[in-house]
Amino acid sequence: MLAGGLALGAGSSAGVEAQQTELVSTTERAAARPERVDAQLALARVCASEIGLSGTPEECAAIHDVLTSRARRAGASFTWAARAYSNRVFDRERRDPRAWVAHLRRDGRRPDGWPSVITIRRRGEARVVRHAPWGAYRDRWLALYDAAGRIVRGELMSQCEGPVDHWGMRSGVDWERAQRAGWEEVRCGETRNAFWRVPPRDQG
C-alpha cells in the first residue's frame, strides 16, 4: 500500500495510538449493524483484498470463476462461497491494519478503519509515515466495484484456459500446498496470483 511518505517526528506514538483507538471505535460501531452483501460487493471486496484496489478486472474475473465453481459444488449462493473462502474479508470486527477491506462501500465513501498512518520497517528500523488519504484510492475502488458488477452479470469473462478451483500466491505456502496436492496450474492471463484446478479424482 502506498504511503504519503511524510515521516512523523518525535511524539508520533501518540498519533499511532489515536489512530488505533479510532480503528477500534469505528469497527465496533459498524460490527453492531447488520450488513447485507450482494454478489457484486462480495466479489469486489474479495478482489480488493487479493489483488489490491488497482487489480485488473481479468484477474478479478478469474477469482469469480473459483468462487462460482465452489458455490455450484456446494449447492450454495455465490455470496456464501465468497464468505467461506475469504471469511476475513467480511469480518467487520477485525482489528488489523487491513480491517478497512471489510468496510468497503458501494458508494465509495471512506471505509471505516482506513489508516491515517502506517509503520514501515526496513533493515531493523521502523518509521511512522502518513498514509495517503482515501480520496487517492476512491476511484480505483469504484472502478473495481464496477468491474465486479460486469463480471457477476456475465458481461466480462475471465481468460482462464480451463476450470479453476483455487488461487494463491506464486511462492511460499500457497505454492507449496498446490505442489504437494498435485493441483494443476491453469493459465488465466497476466495475473498476480496463480490459479489451479483440482484433478477430478481429488474432488469430493
Accessible surface in RSA format (square Angstrom, percent):
REM  Atomic radii and reference values for relative SASA: ProtOr
REM  Chains: A
REM  Algorithm: Lee & Richards
REM  Probe-radius: 1.40
REM  Slices: 20
REM RES _ NUM      All-atoms   Total-Side   Main-Chain    Non-polar    All polar
REM                ABS   REL    ABS   REL    ABS   REL    ABS   REL    ABS   REL
RES MET A   1   115.76  59.9  41.56  27.5  74.20 176.7  45.82  39.0  69.94  92.7
RES LEU A   2   120.81  67.3 118.16  84.5   2.64   6.6 120.11  84.3   0.70   1.9
RES ALA A   3    31.58  29.0   5.46   8.4  26.12  59.4   5.46   7.7  26.12  69.2
RES GLY A   4    44.87  55.3   0.00   N/A  44.87  55.3  20.10  55.2  24.77  55.5
RES GLY A   5    48.33  59.6   0.00   N/A  48.33  59.6  25.25  69.3  23.08  51.7
RES LEU A   6   112.18  62.5 110.02  78.7   2.16   5.4 112.18  78.8   0.00   0.0
RES ALA A   7    64.53  59.3  35.69  55.1  28.84  65.6  35.69  50.3  28.84  76.4
RES LEU A   8    44.88  25.0  24.93  17.8  19.95  50.1  27.13  19.1  17.75  47.8
RES GLY A   9    57.17  70.5   0.00   N/A  57.17  70.5  41.15 112.9  16.02  35.9
RES ALA A  10   118.41 108.9  69.17 106.7  49.23 112.0  81.50 114.8  36.91  97.8
RES GLY A  11    60.42  74.5   0.00   N/A  60.42  74.5  37.12 101.9  23.30  52.2
RES SER A  12    25.90  21.9  16.73  22.3   9.17  21.1   8.71  18.5  17.19  24.1
RES SER A  13    73.70  62.3  68.63  91.6   5.08  11.7  44.30  94.3  29.40  41.2
RES ALA A  14    65.53  60.2  57.98  89.5   7.54  17.2  60.59  85.3   4.93  13.1
RES GLY A  15    34.85  43.0   0.00   N/A  34.85  43.0  28.31  77.7   6.55  14.7
RES VAL A  16    32.51  21.4  32.51  29.4   0.00   0.0  32.51  28.2   0.00   0.0
RES GLU A  17   108.78  62.5 106.94  80.9   1.84   4.4  36.28  70.2  72.50  59.2
RES ALA A  18    62.02  57.0  49.77  76.8  12.24  27.9  56.77  79.9   5.25  13.9
RES GLN A  19    17.52   9.8  14.43  10.5   3.09   7.4  12.65  26.9   4.86   3.7
RES GLN A  20    99.94  55.9  99.16  72.5   0.78   1.9  32.72  69.7  67.21  51.0
RES THR A  21    92.75  66.0  86.93  88.1   5.82  13.9  66.11  88.8  26.64  40.3
RES GLU A  22    71.11  40.8  66.30  50.2   4.80  11.4  31.41  60.8  39.70  32.4
RES LEU A  23    18.57  10.3  17.77  12.7   0.80   2.0  18.57  13.0   0.00   0.0
RES VAL A  24    57.65  37.9  57.65  52.2   0.00   0.0  57.65  50.1   0.00   0.0
RES SER A  25    40.54  34.3  37.48  50.0   3.06   7.1  31.44  67.0   9.10  12.8
RES THR A  26    17.37  12.4  16.61  16.8   0.77   1.8  16.67  22.4   0.70   1.1
RES THR A  27     0.00   0.0   0.00   0.0   0.00   0.0   0.00   0.0   0.00   0.0
RES GLU A  28    93.91  53.9  84.28  63.8   9.63  22.9  27.49  53.2  66.42  54.2
RES ARG A  29   140.38  58.9 132.07  67.3   8.32  19.8  68.51  93.6  71.87  43.6
RES ALA A  30     0.99   0.9   0.86   1.3   0.13   0.3   0.86   1.2   0.13   0.3
RES ALA A  31    32.90  30.2   7.60  11.7  25.30  57.5   9.07  12.8  23.82  63.1
RES ALA A  32    86.80  79.8  47.78  73.7  39.02  88.8  60.15  84.7  26.65  70.6
RES ARG A  33   122.03  51.2 118.23  60.3   3.80   9.0  62.99  86.1  59.03  35.8
RES PRO A  34   135.90  99.0 104.19  95.0  31.71 115.3 116.36  96.1  19.54 121.4
RES GLU A  35    55.28  31.7  26.72  20.2  28.57  68.0  20.81  40.3  34.47  28.1
RES ARG A  36   218.20  91.6 205.73 104.9  12.47  29.7  85.45 116.8 132.75  80.5
RES VAL A  37    18.57  12.2   0.02   0.0  18.55  44.7   0.97   0.8  17.60  47.7
RES ASP A  38    67.40  47.2  59.57  59.3   7.84  18.5  40.00  94.2  27.40  27.3
RES ALA A  39    26.57  24.4  22.71  35.0   3.86   8.8  22.71  32.0   3.86  10.2
RES GLN A  40    36.39  20.3  35.06  25.6   1.33   3.2   6.22  13.2  30.17  22.9
RES LEU A  41     1.98   1.1   1.98   1.4   0.00   0.0   1.98   1.4   0.00   0.0
RES ALA A  42     0.00   0.0   0.00   0.0   0.00   0.0   0.00   0.0   0.00   0.0
RES LEU A  43     0.00   0.0   0.00   0.0   0.00   0.0   0.00   0.0   0.00   0.0
RES ALA A  44     0.00   0.0   0.00   0.0   0.00   0.0   0.00   0.0   0.00   0.0
RES ARG A  45     4.89   2.1   4.89   2.5   0.00   0.0   0.00   0.0   4.89   3.0
RES VAL A  46     0.00   0.0   0.00   0.0   0.00   0.0   0.00   0.0   0.00   0.0
RES CYS A  47     0.00   0.0   0.00   0.0   0.00   0.0   0.00   0.0   0.00   0.0
RES ALA A  48     0.43   0.4   0.00   0.0   0.43   1.0   0.00   0.0   0.43   1.1
RES SER A  49    35.14  29.7  17.88  23.9  17.26  39.8   0.00   0.0  35.14  49.2
RES GLU A  50    58.87  33.8  44.86  33.9  14.01  33.4   2.80   5.4  56.07  45.8
RES ILE A  51     1.16   0.7   0.99   0.7   0.17   0.4   1.01   0.7   0.14   0.4
RES GLY A  52    23.68  29.2   0.00   N/A  23.68  29.2  22.40  61.5   1.29   2.9
RES LEU A  53    12.42   6.9   4.10   2.9   8.31  20.9   4.10   2.9   8.31  22.4
RES SER A  54    77.02  65.1  47.61  63.5  29.42  67.8  46.62  99.3  30.41  42.6
RES GLY A  55    15.09  18.6   0.00   N/A  15.09  18.6   5.40  14.8   9.69  21.7
RES THR A  56    60.55  43.1  58.09  58.9   2.46   5.9  59.42  79.8   1.13   1.7
RES PRO A  57    43.96  32.0  43.96  40.1   0.00   0.0  43.96  36.3   0.00   0.0
RES GLU A  58    57.24  32.9  57.19  43.3   0.05   0.1  14.74  28.5  42.50  34.7
RES GLU A  59     5.77   3.3   5.77   4.4   0.00   0.0   0.00   0.0   5.77   4.7
RES CYS A  60     0.00   0.0   0.00   0.0   0.00   0.0   0.00   0.0   0.00   0.0
RES ALA A  61     1.09   1.0   0.76   1.2   0.33   0.7   0.76   1.1   0.33   0.9
RES ALA A  62     0.00   0.0   0.00   0.0   0.00   0.0   0.00   0.0   0.00   0.0
RES ILE A  63     0.00   0.0   0.00   0.0   0.00   0.0   0.00   0.0   0.00   0.0
RES HIS A  64    31.46  17.2  31.46  21.9   0.00   0.0  19.71  20.3  11.75  13.7
RES ASP A  65    45.37  31.8  39.14  39.0   6.23  14.7  12.52  29.5  32.85  32.8
RES VAL A  66     0.00   0.0   0.00   0.0   0.00   0.0   0.00   0.0   0.00   0.0
RES LEU A  67     0.00   0.0   0.00   0.0   0.00   0.0   0.00   0.0   0.00   0.0
RES THR A  68    39.41  28.0  38.43  39.0   0.98   2.3  38.01  51.1   1.40   2.1
RES SER A  69    19.31  16.3  18.92  25.2   0.40   0.9   8.42  17.9  10.90  15.3
RES ARG A  70    70.08  29.4  66.93  34.1   3.15   7.5   6.98   9.5  63.10  38.2
RES ALA A  71     7.15   6.6   7.08  10.9   0.07   0.2   7.08  10.0   0.07   0.2
RES ARG A  72   169.65  71.2 145.79  74.3  23.86  56.8  77.42 105.8  92.23  55.9
RES ARG A  73   110.31  46.3  71.42  36.4  38.89  92.6  49.16  67.2  61.15  37.1
RES ALA A  74    56.82  52.2  19.11  29.5  37.72  85.8  30.93  43.6  25.89  68.6
RES GLY A  75    73.56  90.7   0.00   N/A  73.56  90.7  38.49 105.6  35.08  78.6
RES ALA A  76    39.10  35.9  13.98  21.6  25.12  57.1  24.46  34.4  14.64  38.8
RES SER A  77    67.80  57.3  52.55  70.1  15.25  35.1  51.90 110.5  15.90  22.3
RES PHE A  78    30.67  15.3  23.76  14.7   6.90  18.0  23.76  14.4   6.90  19.8
RES THR A  79    26.24  18.7  25.71  26.1   0.53   1.3  17.78  23.9   8.46  12.8
RES TRP A  80   126.48  50.8 122.27  59.2   4.22   9.9  97.20  51.8  29.29  47.5
RES ALA A  81     1.22   1.1   0.00   0.0   1.22   2.8   0.87   1.2   0.35   0.9
RES ALA A  82     0.00   0.0   0.00   0.0   0.00   0.0   0.00   0.0   0.00   0.0
RES ARG A  83    89.39  37.5  87.27  44.5   2.13   5.1  39.92  54.6  49.47  30.0
RES ALA A  84    64.22  59.0  27.25  42.1  36.97  84.1  38.56  54.3  25.66  68.0
RES TYR A  85    56.89  26.6  28.55  16.2  28.35  73.8  27.79  20.9  29.11  35.9
RES SER A  86    11.32   9.6   3.65   4.9   7.66  17.7  10.02  21.3   1.30   1.8
RES ASN A  87    97.57  67.3  93.27  90.1   4.29  10.3  25.25  60.8  72.32  69.9
RES ARG A  88   111.44  46.8 111.21  56.7   0.24   0.6  57.51  78.6  53.94  32.7
RES VAL A  89     4.22   2.8   4.22   3.8   0.00   0.0   4.22   3.7   0.00   0.0
RES PHE A  90    16.25   8.1   3.86   2.4  12.40  32.3   4.30   2.6  11.95  34.2
RES ASP A  91    49.46  34.6  42.24  42.0   7.22  17.1  18.17  42.8  31.29  31.2
RES ARG A  92    33.59  14.1  29.82  15.2   3.77   9.0   7.75  10.6  25.84  15.7
RES GLU A  93   114.29  65.6 105.78  80.0   8.51  20.3  24.46  47.3  89.83  73.3
RES ARG A  94    24.32  10.2  17.96   9.2   6.36  15.2   6.38   8.7  17.94  10.9
RES ARG A  95    92.40  38.8  73.94  37.7  18.46  44.0  49.00  67.0  43.40  26.3
RES ASP A  96    40.19  28.2  31.43  31.3   8.77  20.7  32.10  75.5   8.10   8.1
RES PRO A  97   106.73  77.8  96.75  88.2   9.97  36.3 103.36  85.3   3.37  20.9
RES ARG A  98    86.38  36.3  86.38  44.0   0.00   0.0  52.26  71.4  34.12  20.7
RES ALA A  99     0.16   0.1   0.09   0.1   0.07   0.2   0.09   0.1   0.07   0.2
RES TRP A 100     5.19   2.1   5.19   2.5   0.00   0.0   1.15   0.6   4.03   6.5
RES VAL A 101     0.61   0.4   0.61   0.6   0.00   0.0   0.61   0.5   0.00   0.0
RES ALA A 102     0.00   0.0   0.00   0.0   0.00   0.0   0.00   0.0   0.00   0.0
RES HIS A 103     5.85   3.2   2.63   1.8   3.22   8.2   3.78   3.9   2.07   2.4
RES LEU A 104     0.19   0.1   0.17   0.1   0.02   0.0   0.19   0.1   0.00   0.0
RES ARG A 105    48.94  20.5  45.76  23.3   3.18   7.6  19.34  26.4  29.60  17.9
RES ARG A 106   103.47  43.4  93.14  47.5  10.33  24.6  43.71  59.7  59.76  36.2
RES ASP A 107    73.55  51.5  56.00  55.7  17.55  41.5  46.14 108.6  27.41  27.3
RES GLY A 108     0.06   0.1   0.00   N/A   0.06   0.1   0.00   0.0   0.06   0.1
RES ARG A 109   145.64  61.1 139.32  71.0   6.32  15.0  64.85  88.6  80.79  49.0
RES ARG A 110   102.19  42.9  89.99  45.9  12.20  29.0  46.51  63.6  55.68  33.7
RES PRO A 111     0.03   0.0   0.03   0.0   0.00   0.0   0.03   0.0   0.00   0.0
RES ASP A 112    23.17  16.2  22.64  22.5   0.53   1.2   0.68   1.6  22.49  22.4
RES GLY A 113     7.21   8.9   0.00   N/A   7.21   8.9   2.53   6.9   4.68  10.5
RES TRP A 114     3.73   1.5   3.19   1.5   0.54   1.3   3.19   1.7   0.54   0.9
RES PRO A 115    15.20  11.1  13.67  12.5   1.53   5.6  13.67  11.3   1.53   9.5
RES SER A 116    54.65  46.2  45.66  60.9   8.98  20.7  41.86  89.1  12.79  17.9
RES VAL A 117    17.03  11.2  10.28   9.3   6.75  16.3  10.28   8.9   6.75  18.3
RES ILE A 118    39.68  22.6  33.44  24.9   6.24  15.0  39.68  28.6   0.00   0.0
RES THR A 119    53.71  38.2  28.03  28.4  25.68  61.2  12.37  16.6  41.34  62.5
RES ILE A 120    39.90  22.7  35.11  26.2   4.79  11.5  38.18  27.5   1.72   4.7
RES ARG A 121   179.42  75.3 151.29  77.1  28.12  67.0  57.89  79.1 121.53  73.7
RES ARG A 122   166.67  70.0 157.18  80.1   9.49  22.6  60.41  82.6 106.26  64.4
RES ARG A 123   242.43 101.8 196.30 100.1  46.13 109.8  85.22 116.5 157.21  95.3
RES GLY A 124    88.31 108.9   0.00   N/A  88.31 108.9  44.52 122.2  43.78  98.1
RES GLU A 125   130.79  75.1 124.02  93.8   6.77  16.1  42.47  82.2  88.32  72.1
RES ALA A 126    64.76  59.5  32.65  50.4  32.11  73.0  32.88  46.3  31.88  84.5
RES ARG A 127   113.53  47.7 109.45  55.8   4.09   9.7  59.15  80.8  54.38  33.0
RES VAL A 128    28.53  18.8  22.86  20.7   5.66  13.6  22.86  19.9   5.66  15.4
RES VAL A 129     0.00   0.0   0.00   0.0   0.00   0.0   0.00   0.0   0.00   0.0
RES ARG A 130   120.57  50.6 120.57  61.5   0.00   0.0  24.24  33.1  96.33  58.4
RES HIS A 131    11.97   6.5   0.98   0.7  11.00  28.1   0.36   0.4  11.61  13.5
RES ALA A 132    15.71  14.4  14.58  22.5   1.13   2.6  15.71  22.1   0.00   0.0
RES PRO A 133    96.90  70.6  88.25  80.4   8.65  31.5  96.90  80.0   0.00   0.0
RES TRP A 134    13.84   5.6  10.76   5.2   3.08   7.2  10.76   5.7   3.08   5.0
RES GLY A 135    59.95  73.9   0.00   N/A  59.95  73.9  33.42  91.7  26.53  59.4
RES ALA A 136    54.61  50.2  28.18  43.5  26.43  60.1  40.96  57.7  13.65  36.2
RES TYR A 137     7.71   3.6   7.71   4.4   0.00   0.0   6.65   5.0   1.06   1.3
RES ARG A 138    94.72  39.8  94.72  48.3   0.00   0.0  25.85  35.3  68.87  41.7
RES ASP A 139   106.17  74.4 100.42 100.0   5.75  13.6  37.49  88.2  68.68  68.5
RES ARG A 140    92.39  38.8  85.68  43.7   6.70  16.0  30.93  42.3  61.45  37.2
RES TRP A 141     0.29   0.1   0.29   0.1   0.00   0.0   0.29   0.2   0.00   0.0
RES LEU A 142    48.97  27.3  45.05  32.2   3.92   9.9  45.35  31.8   3.62   9.8
RES ALA A 143    63.90  58.8  50.04  77.2  13.86  31.5  58.96  83.0   4.94  13.1
RES LEU A 144     5.88   3.3   2.10   1.5   3.78   9.5   5.34   3.8   0.54   1.5
RES TYR A 145    33.06  15.4  33.06  18.8   0.00   0.0  23.41  17.6   9.65  11.9
RES ASP A 146    75.24  52.7  72.73  72.4   2.51   5.9  20.61  48.5  54.63  54.5
RES ALA A 147     0.98   0.9   0.98   1.5   0.00   0.0   0.98   1.4   0.00   0.0
RES ALA A 148     0.00   0.0   0.00   0.0   0.00   0.0   0.00   0.0   0.00   0.0
RES GLY A 149     1.09   1.3   0.00   N/A   1.09   1.3   1.07   2.9   0.02   0.0
RES ARG A 150    80.86  34.0  80.86  41.2   0.00   0.0  28.73  39.3  52.13  31.6
RES ILE A 151     4.91   2.8   1.62   1.2   3.29   7.9   1.62   1.2   3.29   8.9
RES VAL A 152    54.07  35.6  31.81  28.8  22.26  53.6  31.81  27.6  22.26  60.4
RES ARG A 153   140.41  59.0 104.99  53.5  35.42  84.3  67.46  92.2  72.95  44.2
RES GLY A 154    45.81  56.5   0.00   N/A  45.81  56.5  23.92  65.6  21.89  49.0
RES GLU A 155   111.05  63.8  72.36  54.7  38.69  92.1  41.43  80.1  69.62  56.8
RES LEU A 156    37.84  21.1  33.72  24.1   4.12  10.3  36.03  25.3   1.81   4.9
RES MET A 157   137.54  71.2 124.47  82.4  13.06  31.1 120.47 102.4  17.07  22.6
RES SER A 158    26.15  22.1   5.38   7.2  20.77  47.8   0.00   0.0  26.15  36.6
RES GLN A 159    97.84  54.7  80.47  58.8  17.37  41.4  34.82  74.1  63.02  47.8
RES CYS A 160    25.18  19.1   1.43   1.6  23.75  55.8   1.43   3.6  23.75  25.6
RES GLU A 161   132.54  76.1  90.75  68.7  41.79  99.5  44.89  86.8  87.66  71.6
RES GLY A 162    27.14  33.5   0.00   N/A  27.14  33.5  22.75  62.4   4.39   9.8
RES PRO A 163    95.26  69.4  82.77  75.5  12.49  45.4  94.57  78.1   0.69   4.3
RES VAL A 164     2.89   1.9   0.51   0.5   2.38   5.7   0.51   0.4   2.38   6.4
RES ASP A 165     3.86   2.7   3.86   3.8   0.00   0.0   0.32   0.8   3.54   3.5
RES HIS A 166    21.18  11.6  21.18  14.7   0.00   0.0  10.21  10.5  10.97  12.8
RES TRP A 167    17.74   7.1   5.16   2.5  12.58  29.5   0.85   0.5  16.89  27.4
RES GLY A 168     4.10   5.1   0.00   N/A   4.10   5.1   4.10  11.3   0.00   0.0
RES MET A 169   100.10  51.8  98.00  64.9   2.09   5.0  60.48  51.4  39.61  52.5
RES ARG A 170   110.89  46.6  92.05  46.9  18.84  44.9  52.12  71.2  58.77  35.6
RES SER A 171    75.44  63.8  72.69  97.0   2.75   6.3  42.18  89.8  33.27  46.6
RES GLY A 172    37.79  46.6   0.00   N/A  37.79  46.6  29.24  80.2   8.55  19.2
RES VAL A 173   107.58  70.8 103.48  93.7   4.10   9.9 104.60  90.9   2.98   8.1
RES ASP A 174    45.76  32.1  43.11  42.9   2.66   6.3   5.20  12.2  40.56  40.5
RES TRP A 175    79.73  32.0  79.73  38.6   0.00   0.0  60.53  32.3  19.20  31.1
RES GLU A 176    91.62  52.6  89.22  67.5   2.40   5.7  30.14  58.3  61.48  50.2
RES ARG A 177   124.84  52.4 124.34  63.4   0.50   1.2  31.55  43.1  93.29  56.5
RES ALA A 178     0.00   0.0   0.00   0.0   0.00   0.0   0.00   0.0   0.00   0.0
RES GLN A 179    98.72  55.2  77.69  56.8  21.03  50.1  29.78  63.4  68.94  52.3
RES ARG A 180   184.90  77.6 144.82  73.8  40.08  95.4  82.69 113.0 102.22  61.9
RES ALA A 181    44.70  41.1  20.94  32.3  23.76  54.0  32.47  45.7  12.24  32.4
RES GLY A 182    36.98  45.6   0.00   N/A  36.98  45.6  29.71  81.5   7.28  16.3
RES TRP A 183    34.26  13.7  20.71  10.0  13.54  31.8  13.57   7.2  20.69  33.6
RES GLU A 184    79.09  45.4  73.84  55.9   5.25  12.5  37.82  73.2  41.27  33.7
RES GLU A 185    85.55  49.1  54.32  41.1  31.23  74.4  23.27  45.0  62.28  50.9
RES VAL A 186    18.07  11.9  11.88  10.8   6.19  14.9  15.03  13.1   3.05   8.3
RES ARG A 187   160.30  67.3 152.77  77.9   7.53  17.9  58.96  80.6 101.34  61.4
RES CYS A 188     3.35   2.5   0.28   0.3   3.06   7.2   0.28   0.7   3.06   3.3
RES GLY A 189    30.07  37.1   0.00   N/A  30.07  37.1  14.92  41.0  15.15  33.9
RES GLU A 190   160.55  92.2 142.83 108.1  17.72  42.2  68.95 133.4  91.60  74.8
RES THR A 191    20.06  14.3   1.40   1.4  18.66  44.5   3.55   4.8  16.51  25.0
RES ARG A 192   152.57  64.1 130.09  66.3  22.48  53.5  60.57  82.8  92.00  55.8
RES ASN A 193     7.90   5.4   7.89   7.6   0.00   0.0   0.00   0.0   7.89   7.6
RES ALA A 194     0.09   0.1   0.00   0.0   0.09   0.2   0.09   0.1   0.00   0.0
RES PHE A 195     2.03   1.0   0.93   0.6   1.10   2.9   0.93   0.6   1.10   3.2
RES TRP A 196     3.09   1.2   3.09   1.5   0.00   0.0   2.94   1.6   0.15   0.2
RES ARG A 197    61.09  25.6  61.09  31.1   0.00   0.0  10.59  14.5  50.49  30.6
RES VAL A 198    14.73   9.7  14.73  13.3   0.00   0.0  14.73  12.8   0.00   0.0
RES PRO A 199     2.23   1.6   2.23   2.0   0.00   0.0   2.23   1.8   0.00   0.0
RES PRO A 200    88.37  64.4  74.48  67.9  13.89  50.5  76.78  63.4  11.59  72.1
RES ARG A 201   193.10  81.1 150.00  76.5  43.11 102.6  78.77 107.7 114.33  69.3
RES ASP A 202    74.06  51.9  42.43  42.2  31.64  74.8  23.28  54.8  50.78  50.6
RES GLN A 203    69.49  38.9  42.15  30.8  27.34  65.1  17.00  36.2  52.49  39.8
RES GLY A 204   115.48 142.4   0.00   N/A 115.48 142.4  77.15 211.7  38.33  85.8
END  Absolute sums over single chains surface
CHAIN  1 A    11225.1       8636.3       2588.8       5848.3       5376.8
END  Absolute sums over all chains
TOTAL         11225.1       8636.3       2588.8       5848.3       5376.8
